[in-house]
C-alpha cells in the first residue's frame, strides 16, 4: 500500500491556480503547487507564473529554451500535491481494472527510501558538487548536510561556528564553495542575536541610500564644470568602476590563495564573501550593507581626489560616476540571482550563476564579462564531467 494518498484535482481547479499567490503546474497527470518556489527559481518567478495552471513538461524538456537537470525534476517532486482529474482520465480510471496505472500514486516511504539509497549517477562539477543552476535552489537537509560534511549546521548561528570550528583553510574553502540553500528560501541565522538584522539588506536599500548622495555630488560638481566636462569625468568614473568591480571580486573577495590559515582570516572571509558562496540564493545577503560599502568606498574618495588633485569638481564627478556604477552592480547582482531578465542579462545571469555552481575560480565580472576577457578569466561554460553519486 502506498504511504500516502494524494487527491485528484479537476482540470478547471488546476487552471485557476495561475498567479504568484497560488501557482500550480502539471506534468502529465501530476499536479505541483510551486508557489513557495517562485522567488527561488533561478529564472525568476514571473517565468513560472506564465505557465501557471498549465502543463510544463514540454518547456522543461526543451533544451533550446533552457536545460533542466535531474535536480530540477527532484525539486519539482517536493511540491507534488495531487493528480489532475480530467474527464477523459476519470473515465479511464472508472473503466480500468488497474486504475493506479493511469493515475499513479507516489511510492511508500520505504520505497522512496530505497530509491534514495540506490542513487542516480549524474555528472557534477567537482569543486562545487553541483550540476546546474537549479541545484542552487534545491533545499539543503541541514541535519544530513552537517552529518555528512562536518562543517556548519544551518540550524544554528553560522558565524560562531566558523570562529570556533577549528577548520583548516583548505577544508573551509572546499566547503564554503559548495553551495547550500536554506529551508524555505529564508536566511540562515548568522549572529543569532540582536545583530542579526544588520546582516540582512533588501535590494532596494542600495538605491535608496546611495542615489541621493550621488545626485547631490553630481550637482556640486556641475557648479564648477561645463556640461561636457561633467559628463566626461562622470563617465570616466563609471568606466573605472567596472575595473574596480572586477579587481575587488577577484583579489579581495576571492583572495583564497592568500587567506591566512587561522580563524580570524576564515571568519573575515566568511563575513565578506564566503557566506554568499555558501548560501548564494539568500536574497537578503546579496547586496552590500551600507556600512560595509562606506568602509570600502572611503579610500576611493581620497584616491579620486589624489589623482584629480587639480580640480575638486572633477574628482567628485569621477567619484560619483563610480558610485553610480556600484549601484548598478549591486542591483544587477541581485536581479541575476532572482529575476527574469531581457536577453542580454539572461546570458549574463547564466554566466554569473555558473560562477557559483560550476567554477568559482573564474568568471569574476558581474555587470560585464569584458574584464574576464581581458585578463583571461572567462568561464569556459563546459558541461560537468565528474561523475559522482548524488
C-alpha atoms as a printed R data frame, in Angstrom:
    type eleno elety resid chain resno       x      y       z
1   ATOM     1    CA   UNK     A     1   0.000  0.000   0.000
2   ATOM     2    CA   UNK     A     2   1.246  3.498  -0.669
3   ATOM     3    CA   UNK     A     3   2.489  5.587   2.209
4   ATOM     4    CA   UNK     A     4   0.099  8.438   1.397
5   ATOM     5    CA   UNK     A     5  -2.795  9.148  -0.921
6   ATOM     6    CA   UNK     A     6  -2.962 12.450  -2.780
7   ATOM     7    CA   UNK     A     7  -6.193 13.907  -4.121
8   ATOM     8    CA   UNK     A     8  -7.290 14.124  -7.719
9   ATOM     9    CA   UNK     A     9  -7.887 17.737  -8.730
10  ATOM    10    CA   UNK     A    10 -10.250 18.827 -11.519
11  ATOM    11    CA   UNK     A    11  -8.542 20.408 -14.517
12  ATOM    12    CA   UNK     A    12 -10.525 23.623 -14.063
13  ATOM    13    CA   UNK     A    13  -9.263 23.965 -10.485
14  ATOM    14    CA   UNK     A    14  -5.675 23.458 -11.603
15  ATOM    15    CA   UNK     A    15  -6.061 26.104 -14.318
16  ATOM    16    CA   UNK     A    16  -7.399 28.595 -11.754
17  ATOM    17    CA   UNK     A    17  -4.131 28.486  -9.793
18  ATOM    18    CA   UNK     A    18  -2.185 30.744 -12.146
19  ATOM    19    CA   UNK     A    19  -0.982 33.671 -10.031
20  ATOM    20    CA   UNK     A    20   2.039 34.399  -7.865
21  ATOM    21    CA   UNK     A    21  -0.152 33.870  -4.784
22  ATOM    22    CA   UNK     A    22  -1.106 30.348  -5.830
23  ATOM    23    CA   UNK     A    23   0.638 28.718  -8.757
24  ATOM    24    CA   UNK     A    24   0.054 25.131  -9.885
25  ATOM    25    CA   UNK     A    25   1.696 23.400 -12.828
26  ATOM    26    CA   UNK     A    26   1.240 19.910 -14.188
27  ATOM    27    CA   UNK     A    27   3.463 17.300 -15.764
28  ATOM    28    CA   UNK     A    28   1.215 14.709 -17.302
29  ATOM    29    CA   UNK     A    29  -1.248 13.748 -14.587
30  ATOM    30    CA   UNK     A    30   0.813 15.103 -11.679
31  ATOM    31    CA   UNK     A    31  -0.082 18.453 -10.086
32  ATOM    32    CA   UNK     A    32   2.546 20.571  -8.335
33  ATOM    33    CA   UNK     A    33   1.966 23.595  -6.107
34  ATOM    34    CA   UNK     A    34   5.166 25.535  -6.773
35  ATOM    35    CA   UNK     A    35   4.102 28.777  -5.105
36  ATOM    36    CA   UNK     A    36   6.835 28.534  -2.405
37  ATOM    37    CA   UNK     A    37   9.484 28.066  -5.110
38  ATOM    38    CA   UNK     A    38   8.619 31.121  -7.239
39  ATOM    39    CA   UNK     A    39  11.045 33.506  -5.555
40  ATOM    40    CA   UNK     A    40  13.879 30.970  -5.621
41  ATOM    41    CA   UNK     A    41  13.599 29.958  -9.268
42  ATOM    42    CA   UNK     A    42  16.897 30.943 -10.963
43  ATOM    43    CA   UNK     A    43  14.968 32.266 -13.963
44  ATOM    44    CA   UNK     A    44  12.649 34.352 -11.797
45  ATOM    45    CA   UNK     A    45   9.140 33.646 -10.571
46  ATOM    46    CA   UNK     A    46   7.434 35.548 -13.391
47  ATOM    47    CA   UNK     A    47   8.652 32.970 -15.876
48  ATOM    48    CA   UNK     A    48   6.899 30.197 -13.948
49  ATOM    49    CA   UNK     A    49   3.703 32.196 -13.415
50  ATOM    50    CA   UNK     A    50   3.401 32.474 -17.210
51  ATOM    51    CA   UNK     A    51   2.841 28.705 -17.173
52  ATOM    52    CA   UNK     A    52   0.588 28.702 -14.102
53  ATOM    53    CA   UNK     A    53  -2.233 26.180 -14.374
54  ATOM    54    CA   UNK     A    54  -0.626 24.562 -17.423
55  ATOM    55    CA   UNK     A    55   1.486 21.536 -18.293
56  ATOM    56    CA   UNK     A    56   5.227 22.312 -18.235
57  ATOM    57    CA   UNK     A    57   6.671 19.039 -19.498
58  ATOM    58    CA   UNK     A    58   7.429 20.350 -22.988
59  ATOM    59    CA   UNK     A    59   9.099 23.551 -21.783
60  ATOM    60    CA   UNK     A    60  11.190 21.658 -19.220
61  ATOM    61    CA   UNK     A    61  12.264 19.132 -21.847
62  ATOM    62    CA   UNK     A    62  13.085 21.808 -24.426
63  ATOM    63    CA   UNK     A    63  16.903 22.329 -24.484
64  ATOM    64    CA   UNK     A    64  16.502 25.357 -26.756
65  ATOM    65    CA   UNK     A    65  14.570 27.135 -24.023
66  ATOM    66    CA   UNK     A    66  16.646 26.015 -21.060
67  ATOM    67    CA   UNK     A    67  18.256 22.756 -19.985
68  ATOM    68    CA   UNK     A    68  16.680 21.364 -16.823
69  ATOM    69    CA   UNK     A    69  18.776 18.815 -14.982
70  ATOM    70    CA   UNK     A    70  17.631 15.851 -12.969
71  ATOM    71    CA   UNK     A    71  17.879 18.082  -9.897
72  ATOM    72    CA   UNK     A    72  15.216 20.383 -11.326
73  ATOM    73    CA   UNK     A    73  12.839 17.428 -11.547
74  ATOM    74    CA   UNK     A    74  13.743 16.436  -7.987
75  ATOM    75    CA   UNK     A    75  12.879 19.932  -6.784
76  ATOM    76    CA   UNK     A    76   9.548 19.669  -8.582
77  ATOM    77    CA   UNK     A    77   8.760 16.391  -6.804
78  ATOM    78    CA   UNK     A    78   8.934 18.200  -3.469
79  ATOM    79    CA   UNK     A    79   5.831 20.178  -4.453
80  ATOM    80    CA   UNK     A    80   3.590 17.311  -5.613
81  ATOM    81    CA   UNK     A    81   0.069 17.914  -4.251
82  ATOM    82    CA   UNK     A    82  -2.157 15.646  -6.326
83  ATOM    83    CA   UNK     A    83  -3.162 14.351  -9.724
84  ATOM    84    CA   UNK     A    84  -5.150 16.078 -12.408
85  ATOM    85    CA   UNK     A    85  -8.606 14.627 -12.911
86  ATOM    86    CA   UNK     A    86  -9.627 15.488 -16.442
87  ATOM    87    CA   UNK     A    87 -12.861 13.973 -17.659
88  ATOM    88    CA   UNK     A    88 -11.170 11.514 -20.071
89  ATOM    89    CA   UNK     A    89  -8.749 10.450 -17.350
90  ATOM    90    CA   UNK     A    90 -11.503  9.869 -14.822
91  ATOM    91    CA   UNK     A    91 -13.497  7.834 -17.342
92  ATOM    92    CA   UNK     A    92 -10.429  5.703 -17.968
93  ATOM    93    CA   UNK     A    93  -9.892  5.252 -14.239
94  ATOM    94    CA   UNK     A    94 -13.515  4.259 -13.736
95  ATOM    95    CA   UNK     A    95 -13.409  1.667 -16.503
96  ATOM    96    CA   UNK     A    96  -9.952  0.282 -15.740
97  ATOM    97    CA   UNK     A    97  -9.148 -2.770 -13.651
98  ATOM    98    CA   UNK     A    98  -5.746 -1.175 -12.878
99  ATOM    99    CA   UNK     A    99  -6.569  2.475 -12.133
100 ATOM   100    CA   UNK     A   100  -3.208  3.079 -10.440
101 ATOM   101    CA   UNK     A   101  -1.540  2.603 -13.823
102 ATOM   102    CA   UNK     A   102  -3.465  5.641 -15.095
103 ATOM   103    CA   UNK     A   103  -3.294  7.904 -12.031
104 ATOM   104    CA   UNK     A   104  -0.167  6.612 -10.279
105 ATOM   105    CA   UNK     A   105   0.306  7.111  -6.587
106 ATOM   106    CA   UNK     A   106   3.632  8.156  -5.090
107 ATOM   107    CA   UNK     A   107   5.870  5.459  -3.595
108 ATOM   108    CA   UNK     A   108   5.575  4.402   0.003
109 ATOM   109    CA   UNK     A   109   8.060  5.831   2.497
110 ATOM   110    CA   UNK     A   110  10.021  2.579   2.356
111 ATOM   111    CA   UNK     A   111  10.038  2.676  -1.436
112 ATOM   112    CA   UNK     A   112  11.185  6.294  -1.507
113 ATOM   113    CA   UNK     A   113  13.995  5.482   0.919
114 ATOM   114    CA   UNK     A   114  15.134  2.615  -1.305
115 ATOM   115    CA   UNK     A   115  15.206  4.925  -4.319
116 ATOM   116    CA   UNK     A   116  17.399  7.351  -2.382
117 ATOM   117    CA   UNK     A   117  19.737  4.523  -1.367
118 ATOM   118    CA   UNK     A   118  20.027  3.323  -4.955
119 ATOM   119    CA   UNK     A   119  21.041  6.815  -6.053
120 ATOM   120    CA   UNK     A   120  21.391  8.109  -9.582
121 ATOM   121    CA   UNK     A   121  24.716  8.743 -11.224
122 ATOM   122    CA   UNK     A   122  24.893 12.189 -12.765
123 ATOM   123    CA   UNK     A   123  27.739 14.484 -13.782
124 ATOM   124    CA   UNK     A   124  28.701 17.075 -11.183
125 ATOM   125    CA   UNK     A   125  31.287 19.828 -11.038
126 ATOM   126    CA   UNK     A   126  33.981 18.543  -8.717
127 ATOM   127    CA   UNK     A   127  34.643 21.840  -6.900
128 ATOM   128    CA   UNK     A   128  31.014 22.562  -6.045
129 ATOM   129    CA   UNK     A   129  29.223 19.208  -6.108
130 ATOM   130    CA   UNK     A   130  26.547 20.687  -8.380
131 ATOM   131    CA   UNK     A   131  25.438 20.099 -11.943
132 ATOM   132    CA   UNK     A   132  23.404 23.176 -12.941
133 ATOM   133    CA   UNK     A   133  21.899 26.438 -11.710
134 ATOM   134    CA   UNK     A   134  18.710 24.749 -10.462
135 ATOM   135    CA   UNK     A   135  20.839 22.987  -7.846
136 ATOM   136    CA   UNK     A   136  21.426 26.373  -6.196
137 ATOM   137    CA   UNK     A   137  17.759 26.467  -5.172
138 ATOM   138    CA   UNK     A   138  17.481 22.866  -4.035
139 ATOM   139    CA   UNK     A   139  16.771 22.954  -0.308
140 ATOM   140    CA   UNK     A   140  19.538 21.535   1.856
141 ATOM   141    CA   UNK     A   141  18.695 18.996   4.532
142 ATOM   142    CA   UNK     A   142  20.573 20.746   7.341
143 ATOM   143    CA   UNK     A   143  20.939 17.724   9.607
144 ATOM   144    CA   UNK     A   144  22.080 15.392   6.836
145 ATOM   145    CA   UNK     A   145  24.462 18.013   5.438
146 ATOM   146    CA   UNK     A   146  26.098 18.527   8.832
147 ATOM   147    CA   UNK     A   147  26.442 14.787   9.460
148 ATOM   148    CA   UNK     A   148  27.989 14.281   6.033
149 ATOM   149    CA   UNK     A   149  30.398 17.215   5.823
150 ATOM   150    CA   UNK     A   150  31.017 18.161   9.481
151 ATOM   151    CA   UNK     A   151  31.141 21.827   8.513
152 ATOM   152    CA   UNK     A   152  28.304 24.163   9.559
153 ATOM   153    CA   UNK     A   153  24.879 23.366  10.979
154 ATOM   154    CA   UNK     A   154  22.428 25.579   9.090
155 ATOM   155    CA   UNK     A   155  20.013 25.464  12.011
156 ATOM   156    CA   UNK     A   156  22.462 27.262  14.312
157 ATOM   157    CA   UNK     A   157  24.140 30.706  14.093
158 ATOM   158    CA   UNK     A   158  26.849 30.360  11.461
159 ATOM   159    CA   UNK     A   159  29.418 32.964  12.473
160 ATOM   160    CA   UNK     A   160  30.458 31.434  15.788
161 ATOM   161    CA   UNK     A   161  30.598 28.008  14.157
162 ATOM   162    CA   UNK     A   162  33.196 29.357  11.731
163 ATOM   163    CA   UNK     A   163  35.063 31.068  14.594
164 ATOM   164    CA   UNK     A   164  35.071 28.020  16.853
165 ATOM   165    CA   UNK     A   165  35.181 25.309  14.210
166 ATOM   166    CA   UNK     A   166  38.944 24.842  14.097
167 ATOM   167    CA   UNK     A   167  38.757 24.339  10.330
168 ATOM   168    CA   UNK     A   168  41.857 24.286   8.178
169 ATOM   169    CA   UNK     A   169  41.917 26.772   5.324
170 ATOM   170    CA   UNK     A   170  41.736 24.036   2.690
171 ATOM   171    CA   UNK     A   171  38.732 22.372   4.315
172 ATOM   172    CA   UNK     A   172  36.967 25.702   4.854
173 ATOM   173    CA   UNK     A   173  37.449 26.800   1.224
174 ATOM   174    CA   UNK     A   174  36.305 23.428  -0.085
175 ATOM   175    CA   UNK     A   175  33.105 23.569   1.956
176 ATOM   176    CA   UNK     A   176  32.226 27.253   1.662
177 ATOM   177    CA   UNK     A   177  32.278 26.950  -2.132
178 ATOM   178    CA   UNK     A   178  29.824 24.045  -2.109
179 ATOM   179    CA   UNK     A   179  26.529 25.972  -2.160
180 ATOM   180    CA   UNK     A   180  23.670 25.227   0.200
181 ATOM   181    CA   UNK     A   181  20.096 26.516   0.241
182 ATOM   182    CA   UNK     A   182  18.324 27.292   3.498
183 ATOM   183    CA   UNK     A   183  14.863 25.912   4.172
184 ATOM   184    CA   UNK     A   184  12.032 27.803   2.544
185 ATOM   185    CA   UNK     A   185  14.419 30.236   0.873
186 ATOM   186    CA   UNK     A   186  14.806 32.162   4.132
187 ATOM   187    CA   UNK     A   187  18.067 33.491   5.573
188 ATOM   188    CA   UNK     A   188  20.061 31.144   7.758
189 ATOM   189    CA   UNK     A   189  20.972 32.593  11.178
190 ATOM   190    CA   UNK     A   190  24.331 34.359  11.139
191 ATOM   191    CA   UNK     A   191  24.688 36.004  14.556
192 ATOM   192    CA   UNK     A   192  21.671 34.543  16.322
193 ATOM   193    CA   UNK     A   193  21.176 37.689  18.419
194 ATOM   194    CA   UNK     A   194  20.251 41.384  18.165
195 ATOM   195    CA   UNK     A   195  22.889 41.851  15.438
196 ATOM   196    CA   UNK     A   196  21.013 39.583  13.025
197 ATOM   197    CA   UNK     A   197  19.074 42.396  11.254
198 ATOM   198    CA   UNK     A   198  22.364 44.168  10.458
199 ATOM   199    CA   UNK     A   199  23.406 41.209   8.301
200 ATOM   200    CA   UNK     A   200  20.351 41.486   6.043
201 ATOM   201    CA   UNK     A   201  19.943 44.115   3.335
202 ATOM   202    CA   UNK     A   202  16.956 44.221   0.945
203 ATOM   203    CA   UNK     A   203  17.965 45.203  -2.596
204 ATOM   204    CA   UNK     A   204  16.026 48.483  -2.538
205 ATOM   205    CA   UNK     A   205  18.212 49.818   0.283
206 ATOM   206    CA   UNK     A   206  21.092 50.313  -2.171
207 ATOM   207    CA   UNK     A   207  19.434 52.908  -4.459
208 ATOM   208    CA   UNK     A   208  17.572 54.462  -1.518
209 ATOM   209    CA   UNK     A   209  20.782 55.149   0.408
210 ATOM   210    CA   UNK     A   210  23.231 55.938  -2.401
211 ATOM   211    CA   UNK     A   211  21.309 57.644  -5.221
212 ATOM   212    CA   UNK     A   212  20.685 60.878  -3.222
213 ATOM   213    CA   UNK     A   213  24.384 61.495  -2.366
214 ATOM   214    CA   UNK     A   214  25.385 60.632  -5.950
215 ATOM   215    CA   UNK     A   215  22.846 63.134  -7.263
216 ATOM   216    CA   UNK     A   216  23.984 65.786  -4.782
217 ATOM   217    CA   UNK     A   217  27.675 65.226  -5.530
218 ATOM   218    CA   UNK     A   218  26.972 65.420  -9.251
219 ATOM   219    CA   UNK     A   219  25.108 68.687  -8.704
220 ATOM   220    CA   UNK     A   220  28.031 70.165  -6.747
221 ATOM   221    CA   UNK     A   221  30.445 69.127  -9.493
222 ATOM   222    CA   UNK     A   222  28.263 70.753 -12.126
223 ATOM   223    CA   UNK     A   223  28.791 74.130 -10.469
224 ATOM   224    CA   UNK     A   224  32.444 74.149 -11.486
225 ATOM   225    CA   UNK     A   225  32.417 72.135 -14.723
226 ATOM   226    CA   UNK     A   226  30.918 72.538 -18.154
227 ATOM   227    CA   UNK     A   227  28.289 70.043 -19.254
228 ATOM   228    CA   UNK     A   228  30.830 68.295 -21.467
229 ATOM   229    CA   UNK     A   229  33.424 68.256 -18.693
230 ATOM   230    CA   UNK     A   230  30.964 66.947 -16.109
231 ATOM   231    CA   UNK     A   231  29.748 64.211 -18.457
232 ATOM   232    CA   UNK     A   232  33.292 63.180 -19.390
233 ATOM   233    CA   UNK     A   233  34.529 62.905 -15.812
234 ATOM   234    CA   UNK     A   234  31.340 61.189 -14.638
235 ATOM   235    CA   UNK     A   235  31.518 58.549 -17.395
236 ATOM   236    CA   UNK     A   236  35.226 58.112 -16.629
237 ATOM   237    CA   UNK     A   237  34.275 57.214 -13.059
238 ATOM   238    CA   UNK     A   238  31.620 54.808 -14.307
239 ATOM   239    CA   UNK     A   239  34.147 53.051 -16.555
240 ATOM   240    CA   UNK     A   240  36.727 52.918 -13.767
241 ATOM   241    CA   UNK     A   241  34.140 51.214 -11.583
242 ATOM   242    CA   UNK     A   242  33.880 48.265 -13.993
243 ATOM   243    CA   UNK     A   243  37.565 47.562 -13.391
244 ATOM   244    CA   UNK     A   244  37.229 48.154  -9.637
245 ATOM   245    CA   UNK     A   245  34.325 45.681  -9.579
246 ATOM   246    CA   UNK     A   246  36.494 43.030 -11.218
247 ATOM   247    CA   UNK     A   247  39.525 43.714  -9.009
248 ATOM   248    CA   UNK     A   248  37.513 43.665  -5.771
249 ATOM   249    CA   UNK     A   249  35.737 40.465  -6.713
250 ATOM   250    CA   UNK     A   250  38.849 38.644  -7.853
251 ATOM   251    CA   UNK     A   251  41.530 39.907  -5.483
252 ATOM   252    CA   UNK     A   252  39.604 40.804  -2.304
253 ATOM   253    CA   UNK     A   253  36.505 38.617  -2.218
254 ATOM   254    CA   UNK     A   254  38.400 35.654  -3.713
255 ATOM   255    CA   UNK     A   255  41.821 36.056  -2.155
256 ATOM   256    CA   UNK     A   256  41.628 32.349  -1.329
257 ATOM   257    CA   UNK     A   257  45.260 31.563  -2.098
258 ATOM   258    CA   UNK     A   258  46.494 34.291   0.257
259 ATOM   259    CA   UNK     A   259  43.923 33.775   3.007
260 ATOM   260    CA   UNK     A   260  45.564 33.348   6.438
261 ATOM   261    CA   UNK     A   261  45.142 29.825   7.756
262 ATOM   262    CA   UNK     A   262  43.612 30.893  11.059
263 ATOM   263    CA   UNK     A   263  40.165 31.552  12.435
264 ATOM   264    CA   UNK     A   264  40.439 35.330  12.143
265 ATOM   265    CA   UNK     A   265  41.141 35.130   8.416
266 ATOM   266    CA   UNK     A   266  38.475 32.493   7.795
267 ATOM   267    CA   UNK     A   267  35.823 34.363   9.773
268 ATOM   268    CA   UNK     A   268  36.521 37.657   7.987
269 ATOM   269    CA   UNK     A   269  36.406 35.859   4.633
270 ATOM   270    CA   UNK     A   270  33.085 34.274   5.563
271 ATOM   271    CA   UNK     A   271  31.588 37.641   6.506
272 ATOM   272    CA   UNK     A   272  32.917 39.424   3.437
273 ATOM   273    CA   UNK     A   273  32.039 36.948   0.699
274 ATOM   274    CA   UNK     A   274  32.166 33.355   1.900
275 ATOM   275    CA   UNK     A   275  28.585 33.369   3.142
276 ATOM   276    CA   UNK     A   276  27.420 34.448  -0.311
277 ATOM   277    CA   UNK     A   277  29.029 31.415  -1.947
278 ATOM   278    CA   UNK     A   278  27.804 29.178   0.857
279 ATOM   279    CA   UNK     A   279  24.202 30.447   0.540
280 ATOM   280    CA   UNK     A   280  24.110 32.110  -2.899
281 ATOM   281    CA   UNK     A   281  20.318 32.361  -3.187
282 ATOM   282    CA   UNK     A   282  19.843 34.177   0.133
283 ATOM   283    CA   UNK     A   283  18.011 37.254  -1.145
284 ATOM   284    CA   UNK     A   284  18.800 39.357   1.953
285 ATOM   285    CA   UNK     A   285  22.559 38.810   1.751
286 ATOM   286    CA   UNK     A   286  23.086 39.555  -1.929
287 ATOM   287    CA   UNK     A   287  23.714 43.298  -1.845
288 ATOM   288    CA   UNK     A   288  26.298 45.053   0.289
289 ATOM   289    CA   UNK     A   289  25.197 46.562   3.614
290 ATOM   290    CA   UNK     A   290  25.618 50.369   3.506
291 ATOM   291    CA   UNK     A   291  28.074 50.378   6.418
292 ATOM   292    CA   UNK     A   292  30.395 47.906   4.695
293 ATOM   293    CA   UNK     A   293  30.270 49.776   1.405
294 ATOM   294    CA   UNK     A   294  31.001 53.054   3.194
295 ATOM   295    CA   UNK     A   295  34.181 51.489   4.597
296 ATOM   296    CA   UNK     A   296  35.227 50.201   1.160
297 ATOM   297    CA   UNK     A   297  34.289 53.426  -0.664
298 ATOM   298    CA   UNK     A   298  36.096 55.876   1.633
299 ATOM   299    CA   UNK     A   299  39.617 55.098   0.313
300 ATOM   300    CA   UNK     A   300  38.348 55.629  -3.240
301 ATOM   301    CA   UNK     A   301  37.106 59.114  -2.322
302 ATOM   302    CA   UNK     A   302  40.614 60.065  -1.235
303 ATOM   303    CA   UNK     A   303  42.167 58.270  -4.215
304 ATOM   304    CA   UNK     A   304  39.953 60.163  -6.671
305 ATOM   305    CA   UNK     A   305  40.963 63.478  -5.113
306 ATOM   306    CA   UNK     A   306  44.625 62.465  -5.117
307 ATOM   307    CA   UNK     A   307  44.591 61.531  -8.813
308 ATOM   308    CA   UNK     A   308  42.476 64.509  -9.915
309 ATOM   309    CA   UNK     A   309  44.114 66.873  -7.428
310 ATOM   310    CA   UNK     A   310  43.943 69.764  -9.855
311 ATOM   311    CA   UNK     A   311  40.135 70.061  -9.707
312 ATOM   312    CA   UNK     A   312  37.866 69.183  -6.765
313 ATOM   313    CA   UNK     A   313  34.817 69.192  -9.029
314 ATOM   314    CA   UNK     A   314  36.416 66.772 -11.479
315 ATOM   315    CA   UNK     A   315  37.436 64.391  -8.678
316 ATOM   316    CA   UNK     A   316  33.942 64.481  -7.193
317 ATOM   317    CA   UNK     A   317  32.330 63.843 -10.594
318 ATOM   318    CA   UNK     A   318  34.595 60.822 -11.149
319 ATOM   319    CA   UNK     A   319  33.760 59.500  -7.688
320 ATOM   320    CA   UNK     A   320  30.003 59.963  -8.233
321 ATOM   321    CA   UNK     A   321  30.185 58.149 -11.569
322 ATOM   322    CA   UNK     A   322  31.970 55.300  -9.832
323 ATOM   323    CA   UNK     A   323  29.391 55.096  -7.051
324 ATOM   324    CA   UNK     A   324  26.620 55.012  -9.638
325 ATOM   325    CA   UNK     A   325  28.472 52.092 -11.221
326 ATOM   326    CA   UNK     A   326  28.427 50.359  -7.843
327 ATOM   327    CA   UNK     A   327  24.653 50.892  -7.556
328 ATOM   328    CA   UNK     A   328  24.194 49.294 -10.987
329 ATOM   329    CA   UNK     A   329  26.483 46.434  -9.957
330 ATOM   330    CA   UNK     A   330  24.642 45.575  -6.743
331 ATOM   331    CA   UNK     A   331  21.211 45.771  -8.361
332 ATOM   332    CA   UNK     A   332  22.413 43.694 -11.314
333 ATOM   333    CA   UNK     A   333  23.838 41.136  -8.902
334 ATOM   334    CA   UNK     A   334  20.514 40.796  -7.104
335 ATOM   335    CA   UNK     A   335  18.463 40.585 -10.300
336 ATOM   336    CA   UNK     A   336  20.807 37.983 -11.808
337 ATOM   337    CA   UNK     A   337  20.021 35.727  -8.862
338 ATOM   338    CA   UNK     A   338  16.303 36.344  -8.525
339 ATOM   339    CA   UNK     A   339  14.598 37.990 -11.508
340 ATOM   340    CA   UNK     A   340  13.530 37.197 -15.060
341 ATOM   341    CA   UNK     A   341  15.580 39.417 -17.360
342 ATOM   342    CA   UNK     A   342  15.824 40.513 -21.030
343 ATOM   343    CA   UNK     A   343  18.010 38.555 -23.444
344 ATOM   344    CA   UNK     A   344  21.410 40.195 -22.744
345 ATOM   345    CA   UNK     A   345  21.002 39.863 -18.995
346 ATOM   346    CA   UNK     A   346  19.718 36.294 -19.309
347 ATOM   347    CA   UNK     A   347  23.078 35.328 -20.788
348 ATOM   348    CA   UNK     A   348  24.826 37.298 -18.043
349 ATOM   349    CA   UNK     A   349  22.647 35.501 -15.495
350 ATOM   350    CA   UNK     A   350  23.716 32.087 -16.805
351 ATOM   351    CA   UNK     A   351  27.317 33.252 -16.745
352 ATOM   352    CA   UNK     A   352  27.225 34.562 -13.188
353 ATOM   353    CA   UNK     A   353  25.301 31.639 -11.709
354 ATOM   354    CA   UNK     A   354  27.865 29.326 -13.316
355 ATOM   355    CA   UNK     A   355  30.455 31.142 -11.180
356 ATOM   356    CA   UNK     A   356  28.560 29.691  -8.207
357 ATOM   357    CA   UNK     A   357  27.641 26.180  -9.321
358 ATOM   358    CA   UNK     A   358  30.464 25.369 -11.756
359 ATOM   359    CA   UNK     A   359  33.715 27.314 -11.328
360 ATOM   360    CA   UNK     A   360  34.227 29.907  -8.603
361 ATOM   361    CA   UNK     A   361  37.855 30.441  -9.676
362 ATOM   362    CA   UNK     A   362  36.800 32.194 -12.899
363 ATOM   363    CA   UNK     A   363  34.013 34.489 -14.056
364 ATOM   364    CA   UNK     A   364  34.539 37.489 -11.768
365 ATOM   365    CA   UNK     A   365  32.633 40.000 -13.894
366 ATOM   366    CA   UNK     A   366  29.067 40.645 -12.746
367 ATOM   367    CA   UNK     A   367  27.819 43.569 -14.832
368 ATOM   368    CA   UNK     A   368  30.043 42.646 -17.774
369 ATOM   369    CA   UNK     A   369  32.337 39.872 -18.997
370 ATOM   370    CA   UNK     A   370  34.770 42.408 -20.501
371 ATOM   371    CA   UNK     A   371  37.490 42.295 -17.843
372 ATOM   372    CA   UNK     A   372  37.251 38.499 -17.656
373 ATOM   373    CA   UNK     A   373  38.046 38.519 -21.362
374 ATOM   374    CA   UNK     A   374  40.930 40.966 -20.880
375 ATOM   375    CA   UNK     A   375  42.508 39.023 -18.006
376 ATOM   376    CA   UNK     A   376  41.726 35.531 -19.361
377 ATOM   377    CA   UNK     A   377  39.395 34.522 -16.535
378 ATOM   378    CA   UNK     A   378  36.282 33.860 -18.614
379 ATOM   379    CA   UNK     A   379  34.232 30.878 -17.562
380 ATOM   380    CA   UNK     A   380  34.576 28.066 -20.101
381 ATOM   381    CA   UNK     A   381  30.853 27.165 -19.646
382 ATOM   382    CA   UNK     A   382  31.596 23.494 -20.289
383 ATOM   383    CA   UNK     A   383  29.238 20.770 -19.009
384 ATOM   384    CA   UNK     A   384  30.225 18.873 -15.848
385 ATOM   385    CA   UNK     A   385  32.413 15.844 -16.440
386 ATOM   386    CA   UNK     A   386  32.992 14.378 -12.988
387 ATOM   387    CA   UNK     A   387  30.588 11.531 -12.321
388 ATOM   388    CA   UNK     A   388  29.509 11.120  -8.733
389 ATOM   389    CA   UNK     A   389  26.552  9.594  -6.972
390 ATOM   390    CA   UNK     A   390  24.252 12.412  -5.959
